[in-house]
Amino acid sequence: MNKSMKILPIIICLFLLLNIALGQQVNNRQADSSKIIHLDQASPAKGYNPPLYIIDDKESPVSLPNNALNNINPNDILSISVLKDAAANARYGSKAANGVIIIITKLYAKEQYQKQFSTFSKKYKRYLEGHQNNDKDILYILNGVPVNEKERDEATRRLYGILFKQIKKVDYSDNFVEGMKNGATVFITTN
């Protein structure tokens, strides 16, 4: 079991505890085990002011966090972050008075780093277009060090975490790297 699979239940528990503390009802769905989180609709009229939900960098309307969350399989979540107080207000203004829950899915993170790297390498962009954006056969080398291909979630997290302004150069090669099982190699150099 990889590290991210070990901590996912902990993250989900913390997420559920936060919502309980904020007054939202949490139920376990038995009928569909792929969607285990169900948050009962709460409203200011019931004495509950929900946090602001940001899912894949998009605000979820206050009346719809339950619907948006019900469509996310917990196995598809790359990260969950909670902002509160000054940090939340500085970033999102008065909408964040009750905190902010930020959810990033694996697919969104992958799309974002692919988009960033494609702006630096047309060959990489053509490869992705020819492979329906599937990069599982690409070995990413970040500042001379291979990104661990066995820990795919950790690799996605590391590549997504690279800021655009940090990238100096992205080179693409169709050549194999000796000793690695890859179809192509992308060399990323950052500041």
Residue frames as qw, qx, qy, qz and C-alpha x, y, z in Angstrom:
[[0.000, 0.890, 0.456, 0.000, 0.00, 0.00, 0.00],
 [0.438, 0.420, -0.035, 0.794, 1.50, 3.34, -0.99],
 [0.202, -0.151, -0.441, 0.861, 1.75, 6.34, 1.35],
 [0.302, -0.070, -0.132, -0.942, -1.16, 8.25, -0.17],
 [0.625, -0.272, -0.633, -0.367, -3.48, 5.26, 0.21],
 [0.494, -0.251, -0.679, 0.482, -2.48, 5.00, 3.89],
 [0.087, -0.208, -0.315, 0.922, -3.27, 8.65, 4.61],
 [0.252, -0.270, -0.513, -0.774, -6.44, 8.93, 2.49],
 [0.481, -0.559, -0.673, -0.060, -8.69, 7.50, 5.27],
 [0.396, -0.420, -0.357, 0.734, -7.12, 9.96, 7.71],
 [0.018, -0.009, 0.219, 0.976, -7.76, 12.88, 5.34],
 [0.367, -0.409, -0.633, -0.546, -11.38, 11.79, 4.81],
 [0.491, -0.542, -0.620, 0.285, -11.90, 11.47, 8.59],
 [0.266, -0.309, -0.165, 0.898, -10.49, 14.96, 9.16],
 [0.132, -0.158, -0.441, -0.873, -12.70, 16.30, 6.38],
 [0.454, -0.500, -0.682, -0.279, -15.79, 14.69, 7.91],
 [0.458, -0.484, -0.500, 0.553, -14.90, 15.90, 11.42],
 [0.124, -0.096, 0.056, 0.986, -14.53, 19.44, 10.09],
 [0.314, -0.301, -0.519, -0.736, -17.99, 19.30, 8.55],
 [0.520, -0.529, -0.667, 0.066, -19.51, 17.84, 11.72],
 [0.375, -0.360, -0.319, 0.792, -17.85, 20.61, 13.75],
 [0.051, 0.025, -0.211, -0.976, -19.34, 23.15, 11.36],
 [0.490, 0.214, 0.467, -0.705, -22.78, 21.63, 11.88],
 [0.600, 0.304, -0.474, -0.568, -23.25, 19.64, 8.69],
 [0.852, -0.120, 0.432, -0.270, -24.74, 16.15, 8.88],
 [0.218, 0.513, -0.785, -0.270, -22.58, 13.35, 7.48],
 [0.889, 0.015, 0.317, -0.331, -23.97, 9.97, 6.42],
 [0.247, -0.339, 0.848, 0.324, -22.37, 6.85, 5.01],
 [0.722, 0.331, -0.191, -0.577, -23.88, 5.63, 1.76],
 [0.620, -0.189, 0.761, -0.016, -24.16, 1.86, 1.59],
 [0.767, 0.524, 0.331, -0.166, -25.75, 1.53, -1.86],
 [0.656, 0.708, -0.098, 0.244, -22.84, 2.96, -3.81],
 [0.760, -0.515, 0.008, 0.397, -19.49, 2.35, -2.15],
 [0.583, 0.305, 0.148, 0.739, -17.62, 4.46, -4.72],
 [0.062, -0.609, -0.028, -0.790, -19.28, 7.58, -3.30],
 [0.532, -0.326, -0.705, 0.337, -18.93, 7.15, 0.44],
 [0.133, -0.204, -0.323, 0.914, -19.30, 10.80, 1.46],
 [0.097, -0.641, -0.600, -0.469, -22.78, 12.24, 1.67],
 [0.121, -0.115, -0.382, 0.909, -23.38, 15.59, 3.32],
 [0.057, 0.695, 0.714, -0.061, -26.99, 16.38, 4.15],
 [0.166, 0.639, 0.224, 0.717, -28.17, 19.71, 2.83],
 [0.360, -0.558, -0.435, 0.608, -27.65, 22.38, 5.44],
 [0.184, 0.704, 0.296, 0.619, -28.65, 25.99, 5.20],
 [0.089, 0.262, -0.343, 0.898, -28.37, 29.26, 7.12],
 [0.605, -0.383, -0.160, -0.680, -32.07, 28.80, 8.00],
 [0.890, -0.263, -0.371, 0.015, -31.07, 25.64, 9.90],
 [0.495, -0.845, 0.196, 0.048, -28.37, 27.57, 11.75],
 [0.781, -0.172, 0.394, 0.454, -25.51, 26.36, 9.58],
 [0.329, 0.880, -0.201, -0.276, -23.36, 28.56, 7.39],
 [0.956, 0.118, 0.146, 0.227, -21.31, 26.32, 5.12],
 [0.419, -0.548, 0.371, 0.622, -17.67, 26.83, 4.29],
 [0.500, 0.700, -0.268, -0.434, -16.69, 27.89, 0.79],
 [0.848, -0.015, 0.502, 0.172, -15.88, 24.85, -1.35],
 [0.288, 0.739, -0.458, -0.401, -13.22, 25.15, -4.05],
 [0.851, 0.037, 0.521, 0.057, -13.12, 22.05, -6.23],
 [0.679, 0.231, 0.406, 0.566, -10.39, 21.96, -8.88],
 [0.254, -0.140, 0.049, 0.956, -9.90, 25.73, -8.58],
 [0.235, -0.407, -0.465, -0.750, -13.61, 26.47, -9.13],
 [0.285, -0.093, 0.523, -0.798, -15.99, 27.78, -6.51],
 [0.169, -0.355, -0.907, -0.151, -18.88, 25.51, -5.75],
 [0.305, -0.518, -0.156, -0.784, -22.06, 27.54, -5.23],
 [0.241, -0.273, 0.658, -0.659, -23.12, 27.66, -1.56],
 [0.781, 0.036, 0.216, -0.585, -26.32, 25.78, -2.34],
 [0.885, 0.331, -0.265, -0.192, -24.50, 23.01, -4.20],
 [0.043, -0.633, 0.765, -0.111, -21.53, 21.73, -2.19],
 [0.700, -0.081, 0.663, -0.253, -23.37, 18.50, -1.49],
 [0.826, 0.525, 0.136, -0.152, -24.06, 17.83, -5.16],
 [0.400, 0.779, -0.480, 0.051, -20.49, 18.62, -6.15],
 [0.270, -0.514, 0.783, -0.226, -19.07, 16.43, -3.38],
 [0.809, 0.084, 0.510, -0.280, -21.39, 13.56, -4.18],
 [0.784, 0.611, -0.071, -0.084, -19.90, 13.42, -7.68],
 [0.190, 0.732, -0.638, 0.143, -16.34, 12.92, -6.42],
 [0.939, -0.111, -0.318, 0.067, -15.03, 9.44, -5.82],
 [0.516, -0.819, 0.240, 0.070, -12.69, 9.62, -2.80],
 [0.823, -0.098, 0.372, 0.418, -10.13, 7.58, -4.76],
 [0.505, 0.661, 0.253, 0.494, -9.95, 10.43, -7.31],
 [0.229, -0.971, 0.006, -0.065, -8.92, 13.02, -4.71],
 [0.662, 0.396, -0.329, 0.545, -5.29, 14.10, -4.76],
 [0.297, 0.012, -0.491, 0.819, -5.50, 16.59, -1.91],
 [0.292, -0.807, -0.467, -0.212, -7.86, 18.29, 0.52],
 [0.344, 0.123, -0.323, 0.873, -6.83, 21.54, 2.19],
 [0.258, -0.810, -0.526, 0.024, -8.65, 23.61, 4.78],
 [0.266, 0.300, -0.125, 0.907, -8.14, 27.35, 5.11],
 [0.317, -0.773, -0.549, 0.036, -9.63, 29.39, 7.90],
 [0.353, -0.769, -0.157, 0.509, -9.46, 32.79, 9.50],
 [0.001, 0.803, -0.221, -0.553, -7.05, 35.34, 8.01],
 [0.261, -0.231, 0.789, 0.506, -5.61, 33.00, 5.36],
 [0.280, 0.496, 0.809, 0.144, -9.08, 32.21, 4.01],
 [0.115, 0.888, 0.314, -0.315, -10.23, 35.84, 4.11],
 [0.153, -0.662, 0.401, 0.614, -7.07, 37.12, 2.45],
 [0.210, -0.094, 0.833, 0.503, -7.45, 34.72, -0.44],
 [0.006, -0.418, -0.834, -0.359, -11.24, 34.55, -0.92],
 [0.176, -0.338, -0.030, -0.924, -12.68, 37.55, 0.89],
 [0.483, -0.168, 0.423, -0.748, -15.90, 37.59, 2.88],
 [0.835, 0.074, -0.369, -0.402, -17.17, 34.43, 1.14],
 [0.653, 0.168, -0.689, 0.267, -14.62, 32.56, 3.25],
 [0.351, -0.577, 0.322, -0.663, -15.93, 33.75, 6.62],
 [0.873, -0.271, 0.256, -0.315, -16.77, 30.14, 7.55],
 [0.559, -0.390, 0.688, 0.250, -13.58, 28.64, 6.18],
 [0.593, 0.561, -0.389, -0.427, -12.58, 27.17, 2.84],
 [0.785, -0.123, 0.605, 0.060, -12.31, 23.53, 1.83],
 [0.366, 0.675, -0.477, -0.427, -10.08, 23.10, -1.24],
 [0.837, 0.012, 0.546, 0.002, -10.25, 19.79, -3.11],
 [0.275, 0.633, -0.568, -0.448, -7.92, 18.92, -5.98],
 [0.948, 0.122, 0.253, -0.151, -8.60, 15.80, -8.03],
 [0.637, -0.274, 0.564, 0.447, -5.87, 13.70, -9.64],
 [0.539, 0.546, 0.523, 0.372, -7.23, 14.29, -13.14],
 [0.068, 0.990, 0.110, 0.059, -7.30, 18.07, -12.70],
 [0.460, -0.748, 0.370, 0.304, -3.75, 18.11, -11.30],
 [0.655, 0.012, 0.604, 0.455, -2.50, 16.04, -14.24],
 [0.400, 0.772, 0.410, 0.277, -4.25, 18.31, -16.76],
 [0.130, -0.987, 0.040, 0.081, -2.67, 21.36, -15.13],
 [0.492, -0.592, 0.497, 0.401, 0.93, 20.15, -15.15],
 [0.616, 0.278, 0.608, 0.417, 0.54, 18.84, -18.70],
 [0.248, 0.914, 0.285, 0.146, -0.76, 22.24, -19.80],
 [0.291, -0.899, 0.240, 0.222, 2.16, 24.02, -18.11],
 [0.582, -0.340, 0.606, 0.422, 4.83, 21.74, -19.57],
 [0.577, 0.531, 0.556, 0.277, 3.21, 21.89, -23.03],
 [0.145, 0.986, 0.054, -0.064, 3.81, 25.64, -23.17],
 [0.298, -0.764, 0.513, 0.254, 7.56, 24.93, -22.92],
 [0.260, -0.261, 0.865, 0.341, 7.76, 21.96, -25.32],
 [0.639, 0.320, -0.203, -0.669, 5.84, 21.51, -28.55],
 [0.433, 0.215, -0.867, -0.119, 7.16, 17.93, -28.87],
 [0.047, 0.091, 0.854, -0.511, 5.68, 17.08, -25.47],
 [0.484, 0.316, 0.229, -0.783, 2.38, 18.69, -26.49],
 [0.600, 0.317, -0.540, -0.498, 2.28, 16.65, -29.72],
 [0.235, 0.097, -0.955, 0.154, 3.00, 13.46, -27.75],
 [0.241, 0.211, 0.687, -0.652, 0.07, 14.15, -25.42],
 [0.568, 0.366, -0.069, -0.734, -2.24, 14.96, -28.32],
 [0.547, 0.298, -0.719, -0.308, -1.27, 11.69, -30.03],
 [0.340, -0.033, -0.907, 0.247, -1.83, 9.69, -26.82],
 [0.427, -0.661, -0.475, -0.393, -5.11, 11.28, -25.61],
 [0.215, -0.766, 0.305, -0.524, -3.19, 13.04, -22.79],
 [0.945, -0.325, -0.037, 0.012, -2.09, 9.71, -21.35],
 [0.205, 0.812, -0.502, 0.216, 1.38, 10.18, -19.90],
 [0.868, -0.420, 0.241, -0.111, 1.80, 6.88, -18.05],
 [0.914, 0.179, 0.081, 0.356, 4.68, 5.86, -20.36],
 [0.285, 0.812, -0.188, 0.473, 6.56, 9.11, -19.83],
 [0.695, -0.338, -0.335, 0.539, 9.40, 9.28, -17.37],
 [0.022, -0.957, -0.033, -0.288, 9.57, 12.73, -15.81],
 [0.709, -0.081, -0.260, 0.651, 13.00, 13.88, -14.67],
 [0.167, -0.959, -0.155, -0.168, 12.92, 16.92, -12.41],
 [0.111, -0.901, 0.408, -0.096, 16.25, 18.73, -12.04],
 [0.318, 0.521, -0.792, 0.025, 18.15, 15.58, -12.96],
 [0.236, -0.102, 0.888, -0.381, 16.23, 13.26, -10.60],
 [0.297, -0.232, -0.799, -0.469, 13.58, 10.82, -11.89],
 [0.545, -0.222, 0.235, -0.774, 10.14, 11.40, -10.41],
 [0.284, -0.101, 0.936, -0.181, 9.12, 8.12, -8.79],
 [0.467, 0.036, -0.554, -0.688, 6.94, 6.37, -11.36],
 [0.348, -0.196, -0.913, 0.086, 5.84, 3.68, -8.88],
 [0.069, -0.516, -0.586, 0.621, 4.17, 6.22, -6.59],
 [0.202, 0.495, 0.548, 0.643, 1.91, 7.74, -9.25],
 [0.233, -0.887, -0.391, -0.076, -0.07, 9.94, -6.82],
 [0.510, -0.673, 0.055, 0.533, 3.11, 11.33, -5.31],
 [0.441, 0.055, 0.459, 0.769, 4.49, 11.97, -8.81],
 [0.035, 0.722, 0.525, 0.450, 1.29, 13.83, -9.74],
 [0.397, -0.865, -0.236, 0.194, 1.51, 15.85, -6.52],
 [0.533, -0.447, 0.216, 0.685, 5.14, 16.82, -7.20],
 [0.325, 0.243, 0.528, 0.746, 4.57, 17.74, -10.84],
 [0.103, -0.808, -0.505, -0.286, 1.38, 19.70, -10.02],
 [0.479, -0.781, -0.180, 0.358, 3.25, 21.57, -7.30],
 [0.512, -0.056, 0.242, 0.822, 5.72, 23.12, -9.73],
 [0.159, 0.806, 0.248, -0.513, 4.83, 26.76, -10.23],
 [0.650, 0.698, 0.220, 0.204, 4.87, 28.09, -13.78],
 [0.084, 0.958, -0.243, 0.130, 7.32, 30.84, -12.83],
 [0.625, -0.565, 0.532, 0.092, 9.73, 28.21, -11.44],
 [0.863, 0.264, 0.388, 0.187, 10.08, 26.40, -14.78],
 [0.137, -0.671, 0.429, 0.588, 13.23, 27.27, -16.73],
 [0.343, 0.395, -0.692, -0.497, 13.09, 24.59, -19.40],
 [0.806, 0.060, 0.521, -0.273, 11.17, 21.47, -20.47],
 [0.233, 0.471, -0.735, -0.428, 12.81, 19.08, -22.93],
 [0.889, 0.103, 0.279, -0.349, 11.11, 16.07, -24.49],
 [0.090, 0.487, -0.825, -0.273, 12.89, 12.99, -25.84],
 [0.883, 0.084, -0.216, -0.408, 11.52, 9.87, -27.53],
 [0.509, 0.377, -0.747, 0.204, 14.54, 7.98, -26.26],
 [0.818, -0.466, -0.337, -0.020, 14.43, 5.51, -23.43],
 [0.177, -0.787, 0.510, -0.300, 16.48, 6.16, -20.33],
 [0.555, 0.246, -0.789, 0.094, 18.76, 3.20, -19.68],
 [0.182, -0.037, -0.854, 0.485, 17.43, 0.99, -16.92],
 [0.354, 0.235, 0.398, -0.813, 13.97, 2.58, -16.93],
 [0.254, 0.395, 0.861, 0.197, 10.70, 1.31, -18.37],
 [0.184, 0.675, 0.216, -0.681, 9.54, 4.34, -20.26],
 [0.607, 0.563, 0.498, 0.257, 8.36, 5.26, -23.73],
 [0.297, 0.755, 0.039, 0.584, 9.57, 8.84, -23.62],
 [0.541, -0.361, -0.375, 0.660, 11.35, 11.18, -21.25],
 [0.015, 0.898, 0.175, 0.404, 10.56, 14.72, -20.17],
 [0.577, -0.082, -0.328, 0.743, 13.36, 16.70, -18.54],
 [0.175, -0.911, -0.280, -0.249, 12.13, 19.57, -16.36],
 [0.508, 0.067, -0.304, 0.803, 14.53, 22.22, -15.07],
 [0.262, -0.882, -0.366, -0.142, 13.34, 24.64, -12.41],
 [0.079, 0.781, -0.304, 0.540, 14.84, 27.59, -10.55]]
